[in-house]
Amino acid sequence: MKATKPYLLIVTGRPGTGKTTFAKKLGKHIYMPVFSRDEIKEGYVHTLGKSHAELPKETNKIVTDIFFETIESLLFKNVSLIAEAAFQHKVWESRLCDLKRKVKLFVLICKTSDDRISQKRFISRGKDNPMREYFHGDKAVKLDYGGAQPEISPYDEPHLDVPTIYVDTTGDYSPSIPELKADIFGMAKGTITQEYD
């Protein structure tokens, strides 16, 4: 059978916006596998048997390369998928631009109504799960433990010439997952032309 281009749904946003939870719920609803860069890093750290603080400087680049090699391998074999990570535009643009000619690419950017909500969630998550420090070395959590007010780190969201939808994760998802499903597949089939931005 001749396949059309596979779907690549990028789920991104600053830390604490609930990207991973949202991506997994979306994947379950639309029957697509989800690949998380953080989870790939966790598997890599397990193999090395060293904490984030002990890892070589180039570890994040190595993990990012593994992440892209994994999703590219599947996409080029016609497996549609969801890729979840805190994509920073200048870091990821070239790799996503290479892919967008070969896939049906959609970017879903998770946001909260106030960046301080995301920051608070991020710090709470780190405190609730001390193993995150071992695998990811979250600086904001360390600062909070030390009594310092962590700054909200800059986030350069992707701005590519592809359908881009902002998803408010402050409470219930807006647009909802069923609405997103209808819009994404409608746009891909050319029955919907609206983009959210």
C-alpha positions as CSV (number, residue, x, y, z in Angstrom):
1,M,0.0,0.0,0.0
2,K,1.2,3.5,-0.8
3,A,1.1,5.6,2.3
4,T,0.6,9.3,2.5
5,K,2.9,11.5,4.7
6,P,2.9,10.4,8.3
7,Y,1.7,12.8,11.0
8,L,4.2,14.4,13.4
9,L,2.6,16.2,16.2
10,I,5.0,18.3,18.3
11,V,3.9,18.9,21.8
12,T,5.9,21.6,23.5
13,G,5.9,24.5,25.9
14,R,7.9,25.8,28.8
15,P,8.6,23.5,31.8
16,G,5.6,23.1,34.1
17,T,2.9,23.5,31.4
18,G,1.9,19.9,31.6
19,K,3.3,18.8,28.2
20,T,4.0,15.2,29.1
21,T,0.6,14.6,30.7
22,F,-1.2,16.3,27.8
23,A,0.9,14.5,25.1
24,K,0.0,11.1,26.7
25,K,-3.7,11.9,27.0
26,L,-3.7,13.1,23.3
27,G,-1.8,10.0,22.2
28,K,-4.3,7.7,23.9
29,H,-7.2,9.6,22.4
30,I,-5.9,9.6,18.8
31,Y,-4.0,6.3,18.9
32,M,-0.5,7.6,18.3
33,P,2.7,6.6,20.2
34,V,4.3,9.4,22.3
35,F,8.0,9.9,22.4
36,S,9.3,12.2,25.2
37,R,12.8,13.6,25.1
38,D,13.0,13.6,29.0
39,E,12.0,9.9,29.1
40,I,14.7,9.0,26.6
41,K,17.2,10.9,28.8
42,E,16.0,9.0,31.8
43,G,16.7,5.7,30.0
44,Y,20.1,7.0,29.0
45,V,21.0,8.0,32.5
46,H,19.9,4.6,33.8
47,T,22.3,2.9,31.5
48,L,25.2,5.2,32.5
49,G,24.4,4.8,36.2
50,K,25.4,8.4,36.9
51,S,23.3,11.3,38.1
52,H,22.7,14.4,36.0
53,A,25.3,16.3,37.9
54,E,28.0,13.7,37.1
55,L,27.2,13.5,33.3
56,P,29.5,15.0,30.7
57,K,28.5,18.4,29.3
58,E,27.6,16.9,25.9
59,T,24.9,14.6,27.4
60,N,22.0,16.8,26.5
61,K,23.1,17.0,22.8
62,I,23.6,13.2,22.7
63,V,20.1,12.6,24.1
64,T,18.6,15.1,21.6
65,D,20.4,13.3,18.7
66,I,19.0,10.0,20.0
67,F,15.5,11.5,20.3
68,F,15.5,12.8,16.7
69,E,17.1,9.6,15.3
70,T,14.3,7.6,17.0
71,I,11.4,9.7,15.7
72,E,12.9,10.1,12.2
73,S,13.4,6.3,11.9
74,L,9.8,5.7,12.7
75,L,8.4,8.6,10.6
76,F,10.4,7.5,7.6
77,K,8.8,4.0,8.0
78,N,5.4,5.7,7.9
79,V,4.7,5.6,11.6
80,S,2.8,8.7,12.7
81,L,3.7,9.9,16.2
82,I,3.7,12.6,18.9
83,A,7.1,14.0,19.9
84,E,7.1,15.9,23.3
85,A,9.9,18.2,24.5
86,A,10.6,21.8,25.5
87,F,11.5,22.7,21.9
88,Q,13.5,26.0,21.8
89,H,13.2,27.6,18.4
90,K,16.8,28.4,17.7
91,V,18.0,25.0,18.9
92,W,15.5,22.8,17.1
93,E,14.5,24.9,14.1
94,S,16.9,23.3,11.6
95,R,15.9,19.8,12.5
96,L,12.2,20.5,12.4
97,C,12.5,22.3,9.1
98,D,14.2,19.3,7.6
99,L,11.3,17.1,8.8
100,K,8.4,19.4,7.7
101,R,8.9,18.6,4.1
102,K,8.5,14.9,4.7
103,V,5.6,14.8,7.3
104,K,2.3,16.4,8.1
105,L,3.7,18.6,10.9
106,F,1.6,20.3,13.6
107,V,2.9,22.2,16.6
108,L,0.9,22.2,19.8
109,I,2.2,24.7,22.3
110,C,1.1,24.2,25.9
111,K,0.7,27.4,27.9
112,T,-0.8,28.6,31.2
113,S,-2.6,31.8,31.7
114,D,0.4,33.1,33.7
115,D,4.0,31.8,33.5
116,R,4.2,31.9,37.3
117,I,1.7,29.0,37.3
118,S,4.0,26.9,35.2
119,Q,7.0,27.8,37.4
120,K,5.1,26.8,40.6
121,R,4.0,23.5,39.0
122,F,7.6,22.8,37.9
123,I,9.0,23.4,41.4
124,S,6.2,21.3,43.0
125,R,6.9,18.5,40.6
126,G,10.6,18.5,41.5
127,K,9.8,18.5,45.2
128,D,7.2,15.8,45.0
129,N,9.6,13.5,43.0
130,P,13.2,13.8,44.3
131,M,14.4,11.4,41.5
132,R,13.9,14.2,39.0
133,E,17.0,15.8,40.5
134,Y,19.0,12.7,39.8
135,F,17.9,12.5,36.2
136,H,17.5,16.1,35.2
137,G,19.2,18.4,37.8
138,D,16.4,21.0,37.9
139,K,18.1,24.3,39.0
140,A,14.9,26.1,39.9
141,V,14.1,23.4,42.5
142,K,17.5,23.8,44.1
143,L,17.1,27.5,44.4
144,D,13.6,27.1,45.9
145,Y,15.0,24.7,48.5
146,G,17.7,27.3,49.3
147,G,15.1,30.0,49.9
148,A,15.9,31.9,46.7
149,Q,13.2,33.0,44.3
150,P,13.9,31.2,41.0
151,E,13.5,33.4,37.9
152,I,11.2,32.3,35.2
153,S,13.6,30.9,32.6
154,P,13.2,32.3,29.0
155,Y,11.4,30.1,26.5
156,D,11.8,30.7,22.8
157,E,8.8,28.8,21.4
158,P,8.9,27.4,17.9
159,H,7.6,29.7,15.2
160,L,7.6,27.6,12.1
161,D,5.5,28.0,9.0
162,V,3.2,25.1,10.0
163,P,-0.2,24.8,11.7
164,T,0.4,25.9,15.3
165,I,-2.2,25.6,18.0
166,Y,-1.9,27.0,21.6
167,V,-3.4,24.8,24.2
168,D,-4.3,26.4,27.5
169,T,-3.5,23.9,30.3
170,T,-4.3,26.1,33.3
171,G,-7.5,24.1,34.0
172,D,-9.3,21.9,31.5
173,Y,-7.6,21.8,28.1
174,S,-8.7,24.6,25.8
175,P,-9.2,23.7,23.0
176,S,-10.3,20.2,24.3
177,I,-8.6,17.1,23.0
178,P,-11.7,16.1,20.9
179,E,-11.7,19.6,19.4
180,L,-7.9,19.3,18.7
181,K,-8.4,15.9,17.1
182,A,-11.2,17.3,14.8
183,D,-9.1,20.4,13.9
184,I,-5.8,18.6,13.2
185,F,-7.2,15.9,11.0
186,G,-9.6,18.4,9.4
187,M,-6.6,20.6,8.5
188,A,-4.6,17.7,7.2
189,K,-7.5,16.7,4.9
190,G,-8.0,20.3,3.8
191,T,-11.5,20.6,5.3
192,I,-10.4,23.2,7.9
193,T,-8.1,26.1,7.1
194,Q,-8.1,27.9,10.5
195,E,-5.0,27.9,12.6
196,Y,-4.8,28.9,16.2
197,D,-2.1,31.5,16.9
